[in-house]
């Protein structure tokens, strides 16, 4: 329909990069475009830690062994951040009460909106990237490595660089499964299983044998077992739960 929508519709995750660096001014412009995203009450309750040195990227890789971390030009860690809110409470002699799901949702959504803007801005300039959520599994150690203070928590990272390899656009769920008109439509068991099996087949065709696990099996692997406790433990230690 237009260049922006074409860019969005052709989004793919990029995990392998060339050695070409992202110039400093370009990277700053990409991040600034990310920061232009919407924010709950204009609180901007997130921060971004930019990692470009080989040493720090290697230290991150040692914690989260994703090759894109060491192969990228820049790794951006998006951080839920209520430190300014804490300082505002102190400045106004008010009680600071950051604990709870609502605070986590505010910071997480703000960070996610900024991250998607950032990735789209990078793609518009010929770069690519991949979102790495596994950083949450090592949130305490990553916080120590990068000096994150109390009232912060790692949300996810984005590895950015010049694509060395890309794949075709991955099939999405059918439009009518995710988009509801006026009221939510709950699928009955038969309809739900049909959607799952059809999307299993679509994903299997896309991967062409590169994975033996069905898409629906990956859902079960994520939500069919107790959650990984590291995020909850670190959120409690950071004063946010």
N, C-alpha and C positions, 0 to 999 in steps of 0.2 A: 504493500500500500504506500509506503514511503521508506526512505533510507533507514530511519530509526527503527521502525517495526521490522524491516528485513534483518537488521543487525540483531534484534532481540530474538527473532524466530530462528536464527541460525547459530544461536549460542551452543557451544560445546565446551566441555572441560578440557583444558590443555595441561598435560602432566610432563611433557618432555619439551625442553627449551634449547635454543641455540645459545652460544656464548655471548651474543650481542647484549650489552647492558641497556637498561632504560636510562636515558639521560636524566640527570637530577631535576632539571626544570620540568621535564615531561612527567616524571614521577610525581612531583609536587602538584602539577596541574591535574593529574589523574586523581590524586587523593583529595584535592580541593573540590573536584566535581563530585566525589563521593560524599563529602561533608555538606554538600548542598541539598542532600536528601531531607525529606520530612522528618520531624522529630516531635515526640510527645511534649506538648506545652513549651516547645523550644528549649528543652532542658539539655539536649545533646549529651545524654548520660552514657557516653562511651568514649574511649580513647583508641588510638591506633599506634602500635609500636612497629616502626619500620626497621627491618633487619636486612642489611646488605652485606655485612662482612662474612667472609668464608668461615671464620672461626665460630661466630655465633650461629650461623646456619648449621654448621656441623654439630654444635652442641644441641640444637633443637632436633636435628635428625637423630642423634643418639637417644633422645627421649621418645621421639615419634618417627620411626623409620620409614618415612615417605620420601622417595627419591626426588619428588618435585621440590622439596624444601632446599636441598643442596644444589639442585640444577637450575633453580630460578634466578632471575636477576635481583628480585626483591621479594621478601616475605613480609606480609603485613599481618600482624596479630591484632585482631579486633577484641577490645576489652570492655566488658561492662564496668562502668566507672561511676561511683557515687561519692568520690572524694570531695568534689566541689560542693555537693549537697551537704556533706558533713561539715565543711568549713562554713557554709551559709548558716547552718543551725547554730554553730558556735558563735558566729558573728552577731547573730540576733538573739543570743542567750535562750535558744530554744532546745528542746529535747530532740535528739536525732534518732529516728526510728526506721532504719532501712530494711529490717528483716521482713521477709514475706514474699509470696509469689508475685504480687502486683509489682513490686520493685524490680524483681527479676525479669518480668515480662516487659516492663518499660525499657530497661537497659538493653535487653536482648533484641527487642524489635527495633529500637533505635539503631543499634549496631548493624543489624541485618539489612535495614534499609540503606544505610551508608555503604555497606559492603557491596550490595547489588549495583548501586550507582557507580562505585569504584570499578567494578569488573566491566560494566558496560562502557565506561569511559576508556578503559584500557583497550577493550576490543575495538572501539571506534578508531583507535590509532594504530591498529594492526598488531596489537599485543594480545596475549591470552593468559588464562590462569585457571586455577582450580581451588575450590574451597576445601579446606582441611579441618573437619570438625573433631578429628581424633585428638587434637590438642587438649580437649577437656579431660581425657583419660589421665593426662599427666599435668593437670592444672597447677598443683602445688609446686612441682619441680620447675615448671616453666615460669611460674610467678617468681620463684626465687632467682632463676637464671636472669630474668629481665627486670628484676627489681620492682615488681608490682606491689603496691602497698595494700593495707587493709581497705575494705569496701570496694575492691576490684575483683574481677574474675575473667579468665580467658574465655571467649565465646567460640572463636574459630580463627583460622588463618586463611590468607589467600596468597598462593604462590603466583607471582607475575613474571612474565618474560616474553621473548619472541618465540612463537611456536616453531618447534622443529618437526612436529608431527601432529596431525589432527585426525579425528574420525568423523564419520557422518553424524548428523543430529540424532540423538537417541529418541526413540518413540516415547511420547507422553501418553498419559491416560486419556481415554476418549473425552472429548469436550463435555458431553452430556453426563458423564460420571462425576465430574468435578464442579460443574456449573449448574446451579439450581435456580429456577425462576420462581420468585416470590416466596416459596417455602421449600425447606429441605425435603428431598425425596429419599426415604430410607429404602435400600435394596433388600428384598427378601433373600433367603438363603440361596435359592436357585439362581437368581439374577446376580447376586454377589459372586457366587462361584463361577458363573459364566464370565463375568468381568475379569476375575483373577486368572482364569485359565487362558482367556484370549490375550491378556497382557503378558502372561508367561510366554506364550507363543511368539508374540511380537518382540519381546526382549530377547528370547532365544535366537530368533532369526537375525536380530541386530548384531548380537555378539558372535554369531557364526561358529559356535563351539568353543569360544574363548573362556566360557565359564560353564561348569556342570550344574550349578545351583539355579533353580528357578527363582524368578522375581518374588513370587509369593513365599518361597522358602526363606528368602532374605528378610521378609517382613517378620516371619516367625522367629528367625535368629535374633532380631532386634527386640521384639516385644513379647516373645514367648519365654523369656528368662528374666530373672530379677535384674534391675538396672545395675550398671557399673557404679559402685559407691563413691568413686573418687570425686566426682563433681559435687555431690551432696556434702561430703566430708570437707572439701575445700571451701565451699560456700559457707558452711558453719564456722570454719576457722577464720574466714574473712569478715565475719560479722553480718552476713547477708541472709542467713537462715537460722 
